[in-house]
């Protein structure tokens, strides 16, 4: 059975102008109407993306001596490990 309640989220909780009691551990689906939301990435997802950028930068270096252009590519693609990996 599907029942629809109108309302909004405030501080992570569903707020409705109607008196609504939703039992714990009940399966729900949430449809966002109007504004787009941004998805929050987990720490593991952020770390994975940072490592992918790091390895892509390393892979972009050929086996030849490092040139000024190579250094510029590394600087443009560098990763702040303390920030990206939350070290």
N, C-alpha and C positions, 0 to 999 in steps of 0.2 A: 504494500500500500504506500502511496506517495501522498504526503501532505506538505503544502507550501506555507511558509511563514515569511512575511516581509519584515525587514529590519536592517540592522547594520552591525558591524563589529566595532567595538570600542575597547581598547586595552586588551585585545585578544579574546574578548567575550562577545557573544551574540546578544544584541539588545533589540527588543521588539516593542512597538507601541502596544501590542496585545500582551496579555498575560500568557506566557508560554513556558511550559515546563517540559524539557526534553530530558528523558532519563539518561543516565550514564551508560556507556558502552553500546549505544544504538548507532547503527550505520546511517550516515548522512551524506548528502551531496550538496556542495555549496556552489551557487552560480553567482558570479560577480556581474552586476548590472551597472553599466556606465563606465566609470573610470577604470583605467588599466591598473594592475598591481604589478609590482616588481617582485620576482622570486628571490628569496634569500638563499644564497649558496652556503652549503655546509663548509666547515673548515677543511674537510678532506677534499671537497670539490675545488676549493680555492688553491689548496696545495698541489693538487693534480694539474690544474691549469698552469700554475707557476713552473712546475717541473717540465711540462710540455714546452712552454716558451723557452726555458733554459736549454733543453735538449735540441730544440729547433735552432737556437742561436749557435750552439756548439756544432751541430751538423752543417751549418752554413759555412763553416771554416774548412777550407780545402787543406790538403796535405802540403801545400806550398808554404813558403815563408809568409808570415803575417804582414799585411800591408796596412797603410793608413785607412784604406777603404774597409778592410776587415775590422779594424778597430772601431770605425764609425758604425758598422753594422752591429757589432757587439754592444756598443753604447746605446744604440737605438732599441735593442731588444733585451737589454739587461734586466735582471730580476733582482729586486730587493728582497733577499732571503729573510731578513728579520721581519719585514712587513708581510710578505706573501706567505711565508711558512709559519708565522707567529712563533718564532724562536725566542 
